[in-house]
Amino acid sequence: MFDDLPAWQAMLDRYQELFSDMLPGSCIGILPRSGTGLMPGKHLAGLSNAEFRLPDGKMLAWEISAEGSGMRADFRACRKFDEARADLLLVPDDAAFEEIRRNLGSDPLSTIKKMIRCGNILFFVMKTRHQLQDAGYEDFLDTLGLAFLGACR
């Protein structure tokens, strides 16, 4: 599902301004739902030791590089939920994943936003609101149409 890493990187390069406030090490993970067993409405506490059946045991990771060269797409080993080590986790179903891949050359973030709202992408926040704010996620979350700091700032 992640076979075209250069296409993912080209997409991230187009959106570098969106990620410019994020701290090095900030990471967004993407896991195909079909290999995780994650389902809408399920509590995450029971998944910490659950084994994933991911292709090649890999997660697609968008991570801000330590060298300051922006958001980079790469693979990360991930056989259990705890191994994801991501601040945010996107878990698209197969149809959503295909739709995102079809739109990598145009506007995949609008597709992601739509698919989150439709329930085709499960969205997990792995850090507190304050940790995400300190790490610079506000613009990214606003782009996805997700309430971040609320109406009163």
MDAnalysis code that builds the backbone (N, CA, C; Angstrom):
import MDAnalysis as mda
import numpy as np

u = mda.Universe.empty(459, n_residues=153, atom_resindex=np.repeat(np.arange(153), 3), trajectory=True)
u.add_TopologyAttr("name", ["N", "CA", "C"] * 153)
u.add_TopologyAttr("resid", np.arange(1, 154))
u.add_TopologyAttr("resname", ["MET", "PHE", "ASP", "ASP", "LEU", "PRO", "ALA", "TRP", "GLN", "ALA", "MET", "LEU", "ASP", "ARG", "TYR", "GLN", "GLU", "LEU", "PHE", "SER", "ASP", "MET", "LEU", "PRO", "GLY", "SER", "CYS", "ILE", "GLY", "ILE", "LEU", "PRO", "ARG", "SER", "GLY", "THR", "GLY", "LEU", "MET", "PRO", "GLY", "LYS", "HIS", "LEU", "ALA", "GLY", "LEU", "SER", "ASN", "ALA", "GLU", "PHE", "ARG", "LEU", "PRO", "ASP", "GLY", "LYS", "MET", "LEU", "ALA", "TRP", "GLU", "ILE", "SER", "ALA", "GLU", "GLY", "SER", "GLY", "MET", "ARG", "ALA", "ASP", "PHE", "ARG", "ALA", "CYS", "ARG", "LYS", "PHE", "ASP", "GLU", "ALA", "ARG", "ALA", "ASP", "LEU", "LEU", "LEU", "VAL", "PRO", "ASP", "ASP", "ALA", "ALA", "PHE", "GLU", "GLU", "ILE", "ARG", "ARG", "ASN", "LEU", "GLY", "SER", "ASP", "PRO", "LEU", "SER", "THR", "ILE", "LYS", "LYS", "MET", "ILE", "ARG", "CYS", "GLY", "ASN", "ILE", "LEU", "PHE", "PHE", "VAL", "MET", "LYS", "THR", "ARG", "HIS", "GLN", "LEU", "GLN", "ASP", "ALA", "GLY", "TYR", "GLU", "ASP", "PHE", "LEU", "ASP", "THR", "LEU", "GLY", "LEU", "ALA", "PHE", "LEU", "GLY", "ALA", "CYS", "ARG"])
u.atoms.positions = np.array([
    [0.807, -1.205, 0.000],
    [0.000, 0.000, 0.000],
    [0.851, 1.270, 0.000],
    [2.062, 1.193, 0.519],
    [2.918, 2.370, 0.609],
    [3.994, 2.348, -0.453],
    [3.798, 1.576, -1.508],
    [4.865, 1.259, -2.449],
    [5.515, 2.458, -3.133],
    [4.900, 3.608, -3.173],
    [5.467, 4.741, -3.891],
    [5.930, 5.835, -2.927],
    [6.992, 5.548, -2.184],
    [7.514, 6.500, -1.204],
    [7.882, 7.845, -1.841],
    [8.479, 7.880, -3.040],
    [8.766, 9.184, -3.661],
    [7.512, 10.043, -3.895],
    [6.375, 9.418, -4.221],
    [5.131, 10.180, -4.412],
    [4.651, 10.765, -3.088],
    [4.784, 10.006, -2.000],
    [4.426, 10.525, -0.677],
    [5.332, 11.705, -0.318],
    [6.632, 11.565, -0.615],
    [7.564, 12.648, -0.297],
    [7.267, 13.890, -1.134],
    [6.948, 13.711, -2.404],
    [6.612, 14.851, -3.258],
    [5.391, 15.585, -2.715],
    [4.406, 14.842, -2.226],
    [3.227, 15.456, -1.624],
    [3.628, 16.258, -0.392],
    [4.442, 15.672, 0.481],
    [4.873, 16.385, 1.681],
    [5.682, 17.634, 1.318],
    [6.495, 17.543, 0.278],
    [7.287, 18.704, -0.152],
    [6.382, 19.863, -0.563],
    [5.258, 19.564, -1.204],
    [4.327, 20.625, -1.599],
    [3.701, 21.312, -0.389],
    [3.605, 20.616, 0.731],
    [2.960, 21.144, 1.929],
    [3.956, 21.548, 3.022],
    [5.223, 21.716, 2.694],
    [6.238, 21.989, 3.724],
    [5.888, 23.186, 4.600],
    [5.264, 24.209, 4.036],
    [4.884, 25.392, 4.835],
    [3.945, 24.998, 5.979],
    [3.079, 24.052, 5.714],
    [2.121, 23.575, 6.707],
    [2.824, 22.928, 7.908],
    [3.984, 22.346, 7.656],
    [4.721, 21.639, 8.705],
    [5.853, 22.470, 9.311],
    [6.015, 23.709, 8.854],
    [7.194, 24.504, 9.218],
    [7.302, 24.822, 10.704],
    [6.198, 24.856, 11.430],
    [6.243, 25.156, 12.866],
    [6.448, 23.921, 13.736],
    [6.453, 22.756, 13.134],
    [6.580, 21.521, 13.911],
    [8.022, 21.287, 14.339],
    [8.149, 20.748, 15.530],
    [9.471, 20.465, 16.087],
    [10.066, 19.193, 15.487],
    [11.398, 19.105, 15.420],
    [12.037, 17.862, 14.972],
    [11.535, 16.669, 15.795],
    [11.280, 15.579, 15.109],
    [10.772, 14.380, 15.769],
    [9.258, 14.272, 15.760],
    [8.554, 15.372, 15.426],
    [7.094, 15.299, 15.322],
    [6.751, 14.286, 14.238],
    [5.785, 13.421, 14.538],
    [5.525, 12.300, 13.631],
    [4.033, 12.007, 13.502],
    [3.622, 11.805, 12.253],
    [2.269, 11.373, 11.928],
    [2.402, 9.994, 11.294],
    [1.759, 9.006, 11.883],
    [1.833, 7.645, 11.373],
    [0.590, 7.280, 10.588],
    [0.775, 6.462, 9.569],
    [-0.344, 5.981, 8.762],
    [-0.263, 4.460, 8.692],
    [-1.326, 3.829, 9.154],
    [-1.425, 2.370, 9.172],
    [-2.683, 1.943, 8.433],
    [-2.602, 0.977, 7.537],
    [-3.820, 0.486, 6.892],
    [-4.691, -0.253, 7.910],
    [-5.952, 0.127, 7.968],
    [-6.861, -0.463, 8.959],
    [-6.955, -1.977, 8.835],
    [-6.875, -2.474, 7.606],
    [-7.039, -3.911, 7.390],
    [-5.982, -4.744, 8.107],
    [-4.834, -4.164, 8.424],
    [-3.790, -4.927, 9.109],
    [-3.693, -4.681, 10.593],
    [-4.588, -3.856, 11.139],
    [-4.437, -3.473, 12.546],
    [-5.461, -4.070, 13.493],
    [-6.635, -4.342, 13.024],
    [-7.700, -4.774, 13.919],
    [-8.362, -3.601, 14.626],
    [-7.930, -2.367, 14.342],
    [-8.542, -1.183, 14.945],
    [-9.905, -0.953, 14.312],
    [-10.891, -0.708, 15.146],
    [-12.242, -0.485, 14.669],
    [-12.804, 0.778, 15.299],
    [-13.739, 1.447, 14.613],
    [-14.352, 2.645, 15.192],
    [-15.004, 2.341, 16.535],
    [-14.826, 3.242, 17.486],
    [-15.491, 3.115, 18.776],
    [-14.839, 2.176, 19.766],
    [-13.747, 1.545, 19.400],
    [-13.071, 0.622, 20.318],
    [-12.086, 1.385, 21.186],
    [-11.975, 1.000, 22.427],
    [-11.056, 1.635, 23.360],
    [-9.635, 1.161, 23.092],
    [-8.693, 2.089, 23.082],
    [-7.312, 1.765, 22.742],
    [-6.564, 1.006, 23.828],
    [-7.019, 1.060, 25.054],
    [-6.281, 0.434, 26.143],
    [-6.046, -1.055, 25.894],
    [-6.986, -1.716, 25.275],
    [-6.840, -3.147, 25.023],
    [-5.955, -3.466, 23.834],
    [-5.487, -2.451, 23.129],
    [-4.697, -2.690, 21.927],
    [-3.204, -2.551, 22.130],
    [-2.762, -2.137, 23.295],
    [-1.343, -1.832, 23.474],
    [-0.444, -3.027, 23.170],
    [-0.899, -4.231, 23.405],
    [-0.082, -5.412, 23.119],
    [-0.584, -6.204, 21.916],
    [-1.606, -5.693, 21.251],
    [-2.166, -6.409, 20.106],
    [-1.163, -6.426, 18.954],
    [-1.032, -7.578, 18.331],
    [-0.142, -7.727, 17.176],
    [-0.865, -7.248, 15.922],
    [-0.190, -6.439, 15.126],
    [-0.719, -6.009, 13.838],
    [-0.297, -7.014, 12.780],
    [-1.084, -7.104, 11.744],
    [-0.738, -7.922, 10.587],
    [-0.519, -7.001, 9.408],
    [0.478, -6.150, 9.517],
    [0.764, -5.157, 8.492],
    [1.663, -5.742, 7.418],
    [1.495, -5.285, 6.168],
    [2.409, -5.727, 5.113],
    [3.841, -5.352, 5.493],
    [4.701, -6.304, 5.548],
    [6.109, -6.096, 5.903],
    [6.304, -5.512, 7.300],
    [5.261, -5.482, 8.115],
    [5.378, -4.944, 9.474],
    [5.770, -3.481, 9.496],
    [5.323, -2.708, 8.488],
    [5.746, -1.322, 8.356],
    [4.576, -0.354, 8.485],
    [4.908, 0.817, 9.018],
    [3.995, 1.945, 9.085],
    [4.604, 3.048, 8.226],
    [3.779, 3.779, 7.494],
    [4.254, 4.969, 6.809],
    [4.343, 6.075, 7.845],
    [5.494, 6.703, 7.957],
    [5.693, 7.770, 8.937],
    [6.053, 9.061, 8.226],
    [5.335, 10.125, 8.581],
    [5.709, 11.466, 8.163],
    [6.366, 12.081, 9.384],
    [7.641, 12.377, 9.290],
    [8.369, 12.845, 10.473],
    [9.233, 14.059, 10.139],
    [9.241, 15.022, 11.053],
    [10.106, 16.190, 10.916],
    [11.521, 15.736, 11.251],
    [12.410, 15.963, 10.317],
    [13.785, 15.487, 10.481],
    [14.534, 16.293, 11.538],
    [15.469, 15.637, 12.180],
    [16.298, 16.287, 13.203],
    [17.210, 17.338, 12.581],
    [17.525, 17.179, 11.293],
    [18.422, 18.111, 10.613],
    [17.719, 19.394, 10.196],
    [16.411, 19.471, 10.399],
    [15.672, 20.654, 10.009],
    [15.344, 20.718, 8.531],
    [15.347, 19.578, 7.854],
    [15.056, 19.563, 6.418],
    [13.584, 19.293, 6.132],
    [12.728, 19.535, 7.084],
    [11.287, 19.429, 6.872],
    [10.708, 18.051, 7.117],
    [9.453, 17.908, 6.689],
    [8.709, 16.665, 6.866],
    [9.200, 15.638, 5.846],
    [9.514, 14.442, 6.325],
    [10.031, 13.371, 5.482],
    [9.135, 12.143, 5.591],
    [8.933, 11.493, 4.455],
    [8.185, 10.235, 4.418],
    [9.178, 9.087, 4.497],
    [8.875, 8.140, 5.354],
    [9.734, 6.959, 5.482],
    [8.906, 5.837, 6.076],
    [9.516, 4.685, 6.162],
    [8.868, 3.549, 6.791],
    [9.432, 3.356, 8.180],
    [8.605, 2.834, 9.063],
    [9.014, 2.549, 10.430],
    [8.447, 1.192, 10.795],
    [9.263, 0.377, 11.427],
    [8.779, -0.924, 11.890],
    [7.656, -0.696, 12.895],
    [6.610, -1.473, 12.765],
    [5.468, -1.321, 13.665],
    [4.674, -2.617, 13.667],
    [4.913, -3.438, 14.658],
    [4.183, -4.703, 14.769],
    [3.149, -4.681, 15.888],
    [3.235, -3.647, 16.756],
    [2.277, -3.478, 17.844],
    [1.914, -2.005, 17.943],
    [0.770, -1.739, 18.529],
    [0.280, -0.374, 18.670],
    [1.303, 0.514, 19.375],
    [1.930, 0.000, 20.424],
    [2.900, 0.792, 21.191],
    [4.145, 1.146, 20.382],
    [4.430, 0.405, 19.331],
    [5.618, 0.660, 18.520],
    [5.421, 1.796, 17.517],
    [4.212, 2.301, 17.380],
    [3.939, 3.345, 16.391],
    [4.745, 4.616, 16.692],
    [4.897, 4.974, 17.938],
    [5.654, 6.168, 18.355],
    [5.328, 7.376, 17.484],
    [4.053, 7.623, 17.273],
    [3.595, 8.767, 16.492],
    [2.767, 9.679, 17.389],
    [2.739, 10.948, 17.053],
    [1.916, 11.903, 17.793],
    [0.461, 11.793, 17.367],
    [0.264, 11.575, 16.078],
    [-1.062, 11.377, 15.491],
    [-1.002, 10.110, 14.662],
    [-2.106, 9.391, 14.638],
    [-2.155, 8.145, 13.886],
    [-3.392, 8.168, 12.989],
    [-3.170, 8.027, 11.696],
    [-4.252, 7.930, 10.717],
    [-4.375, 6.473, 10.307],
    [-5.596, 5.944, 10.382],
    [-5.817, 4.533, 10.063],
    [-6.938, 4.438, 9.027],
    [-6.561, 4.574, 7.722],
    [-7.584, 4.524, 6.676],
    [-7.997, 3.098, 6.329],
    [-9.283, 2.955, 5.972],
    [-9.701, 1.668, 5.420],
    [-9.165, 1.585, 3.988],
    [-9.342, 0.447, 3.331],
    [-8.757, 0.249, 2.004],
    [-9.268, 1.260, 0.982],
    [-10.569, 1.570, 1.017],
    [-11.135, 2.523, 0.054],
    [-10.559, 3.921, 0.267],
    [-10.417, 4.334, 1.510],
    [-9.850, 5.657, 1.809],
    [-8.391, 5.718, 1.393],
    [-7.669, 4.646, 1.649],
    [-6.259, 4.615, 1.292],
    [-6.083, 4.770, -0.219],
    [-6.894, 4.071, -0.981],
    [-6.829, 4.177, -2.444],
    [-7.181, 5.589, -2.900],
    [-8.182, 6.183, -2.283],
    [-8.591, 7.552, -2.636],
    [-7.466, 8.543, -2.340],
    [-6.794, 8.382, -1.221],
    [-5.661, 9.260, -0.878],
    [-4.556, 9.076, -1.913],
    [-4.234, 7.847, -2.224],
    [-3.170, 7.584, -3.213],
    [-3.510, 8.176, -4.579],
    [-4.766, 8.101, -4.977],
    [-5.184, 8.686, -6.260],
    [-5.017, 10.206, -6.265],
    [-5.107, 10.817, -5.083],
    [-5.041, 12.271, -4.978],
    [-3.697, 12.791, -4.501],
    [-2.674, 11.946, -4.433],
    [-1.361, 12.401, -3.957],
    [-0.810, 13.553, -4.798],
    [-1.089, 13.571, -6.086],
    [-0.579, 14.614, -6.959],
    [-1.390, 15.890, -6.935],
    [-2.550, 15.871, -6.287],
    [-3.393, 17.067, -6.261],
    [-3.559, 17.570, -4.832],
    [-4.637, 17.174, -4.156],
    [-4.918, 17.695, -2.813],
    [-5.306, 16.562, -1.856],
    [-4.335, 15.754, -1.447],
    [-4.661, 14.616, -0.577],
    [-5.147, 15.020, 0.814],
    [-4.757, 16.195, 1.297],
    [-5.199, 16.595, 2.639],
    [-6.702, 16.859, 2.673],
    [-7.257, 17.377, 1.575],
    [-8.721, 17.532, 1.509],
    [-9.400, 16.163, 1.512],
    [-8.781, 15.206, 0.829],
    [-9.312, 13.841, 0.823],
    [-9.255, 13.250, 2.225],
    [-8.133, 13.439, 2.905],
    [-7.994, 12.935, 4.283],
    [-9.051, 13.574, 5.181],
    [-9.229, 14.880, 5.059],
    [-10.232, 15.593, 5.859],
    [-11.622, 14.997, 5.639],
    [-11.982, 14.806, 4.369],
    [-13.294, 14.251, 4.028],
    [-13.448, 12.834, 4.578],
    [-12.407, 12.021, 4.441],
    [-12.481, 10.627, 4.871],
    [-12.515, 10.486, 6.399],
    [-11.891, 11.407, 7.113],
    [-12.001, 11.399, 8.576],
    [-13.446, 11.682, 8.968],
    [-14.035, 12.686, 8.344],
    [-15.426, 13.055, 8.657],
    [-16.410, 11.941, 8.315],
    [-16.107, 11.183, 7.253],
    [-16.996, 10.084, 6.838],
    [-16.774, 8.806, 7.651],
    [-15.705, 8.769, 8.435],
    [-15.405, 7.575, 9.222],
    [-14.549, 6.556, 8.499],
    [-14.087, 6.884, 7.288],
    [-13.231, 5.956, 6.554],
    [-11.795, 5.977, 7.051],
    [-11.436, 7.040, 7.769],
    [-10.120, 7.122, 8.396],
    [-10.334, 7.307, 9.892],
    [-9.794, 6.378, 10.656],
    [-9.784, 6.546, 12.102],
    [-8.619, 7.478, 12.433],
    [-8.852, 8.390, 13.354],
    [-7.862, 9.405, 13.700],
    [-7.590, 9.291, 15.197],
    [-6.342, 8.945, 15.544],
    [-5.974, 8.779, 16.941],
    [-4.970, 9.856, 17.336],
    [-5.239, 10.520, 18.431],
    [-4.349, 11.538, 18.983],
    [-3.597, 10.886, 20.131],
    [-2.288, 10.793, 19.987],
    [-1.479, 10.053, 20.937],
    [-0.796, 10.949, 21.969],
    [-0.940, 12.259, 21.816],
    [-0.342, 13.229, 22.734],
    [-1.445, 14.119, 23.282],
    [-1.137, 14.833, 24.341],
    [-2.117, 15.770, 24.885],
    [-2.211, 16.996, 23.985],
    [-3.264, 17.753, 24.158],
    [-3.455, 18.983, 23.392],
    [-2.274, 19.925, 23.578],
    [-1.798, 20.045, 24.813],
    [-0.670, 20.939, 25.096],
    [0.621, 20.442, 24.434],
    [0.838, 19.142, 24.434],
    [2.024, 18.597, 23.767],
    [1.972, 18.849, 22.260],
    [0.787, 18.678, 21.672],
    [0.635, 18.939, 20.244],
    [0.825, 20.426, 19.934],
    [0.286, 21.278, 20.785],
    [0.443, 22.714, 20.594],
    [1.922, 23.091, 20.663],
    [2.615, 22.594, 21.672],
    [4.048, 22.887, 21.828],
    [4.863, 22.352, 20.654],
    [4.428, 21.244, 20.064],
    [5.152, 20.645, 18.940],
    [4.818, 21.300, 17.602],
    [3.832, 22.222, 17.575],
    [3.528, 22.968, 16.363],
    [2.512, 22.349, 15.428],
    [1.568, 21.575, 15.937],
    [0.588, 20.885, 15.100],
    [-0.646, 21.721, 14.733],
    [-0.759, 22.918, 15.242],
    [-1.989, 23.681, 15.069],
    [-2.392, 23.856, 13.601],
    [-1.474, 24.286, 12.735],
    [-1.813, 24.504, 11.323],
    [-2.244, 23.215, 10.633],
    [-1.545, 22.129, 10.920],
    [-1.896, 20.854, 10.296],
    [-3.297, 20.413, 10.708],
    [-3.597, 20.493, 11.993],
    [-4.911, 20.068, 12.467],
    [-6.007, 20.996, 11.957],
    [-5.726, 22.284, 11.871],
    [-6.701, 23.216, 11.297],
    [-6.989, 22.878, 9.841],
    [-5.973, 22.493, 9.080],
    [-6.148, 22.117, 7.680],
    [-7.079, 20.918, 7.544],
    [-7.011, 20.015, 8.509],
    [-7.883, 18.842, 8.482],
    [-9.278, 19.156, 9.038],
    [-9.482, 20.405, 9.468],
    [-10.787, 20.798, 9.984],
    [-11.073, 20.256, 11.367],
    [-10.016, 19.962, 12.113],
    [-10.179, 19.406, 13.453],
    [-9.996, 20.502, 14.489],
    [-10.929, 20.593, 15.408],
    [-10.824, 21.584, 16.472],
    [-9.579, 21.297, 17.278],
    [-8.789, 22.308, 17.472],
    [-7.510, 22.098, 18.176],
    [-7.493, 22.851, 19.483],
    [-7.563, 24.155, 19.416],
    [-7.510, 24.955, 20.638],
    [-8.884, 25.438, 21.053],
    [-9.893, 25.120, 20.290],
    [-11.230, 25.562, 20.614],
    [-11.450, 26.983, 20.121],
    [-12.643, 27.503, 20.387],
    [-13.002, 28.830, 19.894],
    [-12.321, 29.949, 20.679],
    [-12.028, 29.707, 21.923],
    [-11.416, 30.746, 22.768],
    [-9.932, 30.470, 22.881],
    [-9.134, 31.392, 22.423],
    [-7.684, 31.189, 22.467],
    [-7.078, 32.123, 23.437],
])
